[in-house]
């Protein structure tokens, strides 16, 4: 059976059929959300998880922000959001995680956020400039964006172009955390 992918940007969007590979014990060991995010996500924050998929990071972020914080879990595919909805239904996380289906060319979140996680998603976007402009409009002053891209899937030149687009939009750069098999950067709203 052939697996279809949803073509949106330079690379295809990860299909729902592969969601199980995005949330498993091996990945949790290799790319532990708490270790990656501990320097950035604090209790009481509002965090935007763009391209949340089945909620690998969203669930852990919801624990980190505590009862006074919120996670806005955004995905283009309703099927991914449904997988996350099923995982949190009936738990305390259900009140902390807001599910939001984005549009094809727009995130569509109006609430100001403290931090944005864009994990393995930027390379799928059709217009990175519009994306960074939208993020800048909803980030609080000094808010940060963690961009993480797959090492072997996104070439260095492509990642450098993403960074240039972000800085052209007015973001400042900072070194991102070490993430296994990944390229990272922190973008800061000036």
JOHU-V296898 format. One record per residue. N is the residue number from 1. RES is the residue in one letter. OMEGA is omega as a letter, one per 20 degrees, with the letter a starting at -180 (NA if undefined). Layout:
[[N & RES & OMEGA] [N & RES & OMEGA]]
This chain:
[[1 & X & a] [2 & X & r] [3 & X & r] [4 & X & r] [5 & X & a] [6 & X & a] [7 & X & a] [8 & X & a] [9 & X & r] [10 & X & a] [11 & X & r] [12 & X & r] [13 & X & r] [14 & X & a] [15 & X & a] [16 & X & a] [17 & X & a] [18 & X & a] [19 & X & r] [20 & X & r] [21 & X & a] [22 & X & a] [23 & X & a] [24 & X & a] [25 & X & a] [26 & X & r] [27 & X & r] [28 & X & r] [29 & X & a] [30 & X & a] [31 & X & a] [32 & X & a] [33 & X & a] [34 & X & r] [35 & X & a] [36 & X & a] [37 & X & a] [38 & X & a] [39 & X & a] [40 & X & a] [41 & X & a] [42 & X & r] [43 & X & r] [44 & X & a] [45 & X & r] [46 & X & a] [47 & X & r] [48 & X & r] [49 & X & a] [50 & X & a] [51 & X & a] [52 & X & a] [53 & X & a] [54 & X & r] [55 & X & a] [56 & X & r] [57 & X & a] [58 & X & a] [59 & X & a] [60 & X & r] [61 & X & r] [62 & X & r] [63 & X & a] [64 & X & a] [65 & X & r] [66 & X & a] [67 & X & a] [68 & X & r] [69 & X & r] [70 & X & r] [71 & X & r] [72 & X & a] [73 & X & a] [74 & X & r] [75 & X & r] [76 & X & a] [77 & X & r] [78 & X & r] [79 & X & r] [80 & X & r] [81 & X & r] [82 & X & r] [83 & X & r] [84 & X & r] [85 & X & r] [86 & X & a] [87 & X & a] [88 & X & a] [89 & X & r] [90 & X & r] [91 & X & r] [92 & X & a] [93 & X & a] [94 & X & r] [95 & X & a] [96 & X & a] [97 & X & r] [98 & X & r] [99 & X & a] [100 & X & r] [101 & X & r] [102 & X & r] [103 & X & a] [104 & X & a] [105 & X & a] [106 & X & r] [107 & X & r] [108 & X & r] [109 & X & a] [110 & X & a] [111 & X & r] [112 & X & a] [113 & X & r] [114 & X & a] [115 & X & r] [116 & X & r] [117 & X & r] [118 & X & a] [119 & X & r] [120 & X & a] [121 & X & a] [122 & X & a] [123 & X & r] [124 & X & a] [125 & X & r] [126 & X & a] [127 & X & a] [128 & X & a] [129 & X & r] [130 & X & a] [131 & X & a] [132 & X & r] [133 & X & r] [134 & X & r] [135 & X & a] [136 & X & a] [137 & X & a] [138 & X & r] [139 & X & r] [140 & X & r] [141 & X & a] [142 & X & r] [143 & X & a] [144 & X & r] [145 & X & r] [146 & X & r] [147 & X & r] [148 & X & r] [149 & X & a] [150 & X & a] [151 & X & a] [152 & X & a] [153 & X & a] [154 & X & a] [155 & X & a] [156 & X & a] [157 & X & r] [158 & X & r] [159 & X & r] [160 & X & r] [161 & X & r] [162 & X & r] [163 & X & r] [164 & X & r] [165 & X & r] [166 & X & a] [167 & X & r] [168 & X & r] [169 & X & r] [170 & X & r] [171 & X & r] [172 & X & a] [173 & X & r] [174 & X & a] [175 & X & r] [176 & X & r] [177 & X & r] [178 & X & r] [179 & X & a] [180 & X & r] [181 & X & a] [182 & X & r] [183 & X & a] [184 & X & r] [185 & X & r] [186 & X & r] [187 & X & a] [188 & X & r] [189 & X & a] [190 & X & NA]]
